[in-house]
Every structure is written in C-alpha cells, then in structure tokens.
Amino acid sequence: MKNLYYLFIITVLLVSSCQPKSNVVTKTNGSERTTYEKAKHYLSESEYHKGLDAINLAIQEKDQKHLEELYYLKGFIHHAYGETTDARAAYQYVIDQNKAYSLYKNKAEQLLALNLAEEEFQEEIRLKQAEIFKNKDNKQLNDDSYLVVEKQPRFPNCPETTQIEIQKCSSQMVQEHIIRTYDVGLGNTFGVYEKVSTYVYYTIDTEGNVASITARGMNTFLSLEAKRVIFSLPQMIPGESRGEKVTVPFSVPVTYNPI
C-alpha cells in the first residue's frame, strides 16, 4: 500500500537584529571586560570552546546577575555537542531557581525533556537495528510504515473537516508556533550572521505528542533550537488508520534569516 507521508512545507524567516562582525577592543566603556562579557564575546565570534571556558569561570566567580543565563548557555552548548549529563545538570540548575520571573526556566524544562526524549529515541534505534541484524536471514519484521493514514493528526483548534483543510489549519498553527516560540536572539549569541536552514524530522505518536525528533542543518545550535521549538508543539489529536491510532511522520524546514 502506498505510504502516505505528510510534509508540512513551512519556511519561516526568523528575523533578528544583527550587527556585522567587527573587531572588539579589550576595553568596554573604559573598564576591563567581566568574565561574563568575555564569554558572550567569544560565543558571538564563534569561539565556542573559549566561550564555554569563560562561562565556567564566570559560574565559579558566582556572577549572580547573570548566573541563570550562564547555566542555561552552558546546558545549551553541552546539549548541542551531545554531552547529555553536563547539559542536564545545567538545565536542572535553571529549573530549580525560585524566581518570580525567568527568561530561561521554561526553555530549560523543554530542553531537558527533549534531551531525555532524544536519548530514548537513540536507544530505540539501536534496539531496532540489533533486531534487524538478528533477523536478516529469517522472517521479515513487521513494518507498519506502509499504512494509509485516513485521518491525519490535527490540533484541537482545527475543525474536523476535509483532510486538505485539516492540513492547511495544522500547517498554519505550526508556523505560528515557530514564529512565537523561536529564540531569534540565539543568532547573535552564537555568531550566526547568515541565513541558515534547519530541517526538523519528527513523528506525532499515538498519544498526539511529538516524538522521534531529529534535525539536519548547518549550525548545531540553531538545529537544537529548531528541535526545541517543534518539540514544544501543543498535543495533537493523533492520526488514524483503519480506525486505529497510528504514528505519522512529518518534516518541517525552519529558516533563520538575520538582517
């Protein structure tokens, strides 16, 4: 049976006010740069290892004014590099802060959940590959990837009309979520001064949640941010095939375009 694969073509231009790269003097307003300022400068110049070293030093110095941001950036960098243990510890610090208002807590919670979900997905892939290897000379494994999806996943706010209208409504809601949720300031933070596209691949599982999420793009940090945004999509009404709930794959291109 023909595999029905839904592709949401959503190219979102995420606009950030960026200044061109320039040589920065070693003084700021007549005074020495703080360790925090050095960290931000290194990151903006794409010197990420120096930036991470400066972040760790600023944390050791207990820069209270910027401590939450420093831990968030530390977690984000480790996460982007696949260093899950260090990333989780940094995210957890941000989450544990009892602040009346936080710029970073909600994003840290999303990234921590994403981190755990990614690890679980990688383990599923490993087990599936091992199973395929064991059965390579035996019976073909069950594969439901060729199911025809009669009802695609939809957001509760999208009326249950025709499949074309449902797809149009869902696409619009995903686009609005990306624009509303994406942190356009990350481009400045990590020294991205050109257009960068990230392709996010994911599924909507039988509970209506985003799962099996991966991304492909030219910038590691923007790829992670794109995954965070898609992972935080509201729960959907799952797709159906022959009256049964099924997992449905999707792909969303997200374009960061600084001006």
N, C-alpha and C positions, 0 to 999 in steps of 0.2 A: 504493500500500500504506500501511496505517496506520502512522504514525510512533510508535514505542514509546519514550517518554521517561520515564526513571526519576527520580522526585523523592523524595529522602530528606527526610522532614519531621523534622528534628531540631532542636528548640528547646532550647538548653542555657542554663540560668541560671548564669552565671558570677559567683560571689559574691566581693565584695571588701569588706574592712572600710574604709569611707569615713567621714570626718568631714565634717559640713556645712561649707560655705564660711564663712569668718569673716574679719574684718579682722585683719591681721597687723601687729604693730608693727615698727619698723625695727631693733629690737634682738633678739638671741637670746641668752638666758642672760647678759644684761648686756654682751655684746660685739657688735661690728659683724658683720653677716652677711658671710660669704665670698661670692665671686663664684659659686661652685657653689651655695650656698644661695639666692642671688638667682635663679639660673637655674631651680632647682626650684620656687621660689615663683611666678615668672612663668608657668611652664608649668601649675602647679596652678590658677592664676587664669585660664587660657585666653588669656594674653597671649603667644602663641606666637612672634611676631617678637622681642619683648623677650627671651623665653627663649632663642631661638637666638642673639641677640647676646651674651647673658651666657654661654652655652655656649662660643662662640668666644673670648670674653675669658678664661674660665677655662682653656681649652686653651692660649692664649697664655701664661698665667701658669704653665703646667705644673703643674697641680694633680695630682700623682702619685697621690694616694689615690683620686681619682675620674676619672682620665683615661680609663680604658676605658669607663666608663659615659657620660662626656661625649661621646666619639666615637660610641658606639652611639646615643645620643639624637640627635646631630647627623645621623647617617645616616638614622635613622628619620624625622625631620622632613623632611629633603630628599626622601626616598623618597615620603612621603605627598603631598608637593607636586609630585611628578613631576620633580624635579631629579635626574636619574639619575647624572650624572657626580659631583656632590658626594656623593651617597649612597654610591656605590661606593667612593670614596676613603676615606670614614669607616668603612664596613664593613671594608674591607681592612686598615685600621689595627688594628681589633679582632682580626681573624683572625690578623694577623702577630705578635701578642703571645705570647711563650712563657711562659705562666703554667701552673702545675701544675693550678690550678682556675680556671675562668672562668664567671661568670654570663651572659656575653654572647657568647662566641665561637660557640657552636653556633647561636644565633639569628641572629648576623651572617652566618654561612655560608648559612643558609636564606634570609635576606632578599636576599643578594647573588645567589644562584641565581634567586630569584623575580624580582628586578629584571631580570636578563638574559632570563628567560623571557617576562616581560611585554613587553619591547621587541621580542622576536622575534614574539610574537603580534600586536602592533600592526602590524608590518611585513607579516605575512601578511594581515591585514585590508585594509591599504592596497593590496596587490597584487591581492587578490580583487576589491575594489571597482573597481580600474582595469580588470581583465579583464571584469567585468560591464559597465562603461561601453563598452568597445570592442566588445562582442558584443551590445549592446542591440537592434540591428536584424538580427542574424544568428541562428545556431542557438542553441538553448537550451544552456546549460552543463550539464555532468554534475553531478548532485546526488544524493548517496547518503544524504541526510538522512531518506529515507522507508524505509530498510531496517528490516526487523523483526529485532530482536535476540533470537535464540533462547537465547543464553547470556549473562547479564549478567556484568559484571566482578565478581570476588569476591576477598576476601583469602585467602591460602593457608591460614589457620587456619579458614576457613569450609568445611565439607564440601560436596561437590558433590551436593546433594540436589535438592529441588524449587526452582523459581525463587523462590517465596514465602519459603521457608526461607533461601535464599541472601540475598535482600534483607533479611530480618529480621536475619540474622547480620551482614551488612555494615553495616547501619544502626547496630547496637549498637556495632560496632568503631569506626565514625566518631565516634559520640557519646563513647565512652570516650577516644578520641584527643583530641578537642576539650577535654574536661574536664582531661585530664592535661597538655596542651601549652599551652593559652591562658594568657597572662601577665595575670592578673587585676589586677596592680598598675598596669597602664597606665591604668586609670580614674583612680586617684589622681594619677598623674604628669601626666596631661593634663587634669585638672579636669573629669572626667565624673562627675556626681553624680545621674544619672537613668538610667532603663532605655533601652538603645539596641539596636536590632536591625540586624543586617547580613545581607544575602542574598548568599551566595557562589555564583557560577556557574562551572562548570568541566567538563572532559571527562576521561575515562580513555582514553588513547590506545591504539594497538595494541601498545605495549610494556607497558601496565599502569601508566603513570605519569600523574600529574595534569598537565593542560595547559590552555591557553586559559582561564586563570583571570581572572575579573573579580569585582567586588563592588559592591553598592549599599547604602548606609547613611547615616545622618545625621551620623556622625562620621568624618572622614577617617582618624584614627589608629586607631580601633577597626576600621575597614574593612581597613586594612593588616594589622593583627594577625590578623584573621579569615582573610585570604588566606594569611598566613604559616603559620598552623596547618593549613589544608586542603592547602596546597602540600607540607607535610611529611608527608602521609599515606604509610604504607608502600606499596611497589609491590604492585599487584594482578595477578591473572590476568585478562588482557583479555577483553572480551566478544566474542561470535562471532555472525555471521550467515551462513547457508548454508555453514558450515564455514570461513569466513574471519574473521580477526581484524578488528574494527571499532572505531571511536571511539564512545564512548557519553557523552551529556551528563548532567550531574547538577546539582542545586541544593540547597544546604544553608542554612537560616536559623540564625544564631547570635545568641543574645540575651545581652547583658551587662546584669546586673541588680544594681547595688550596693545594699547595705543598711546 
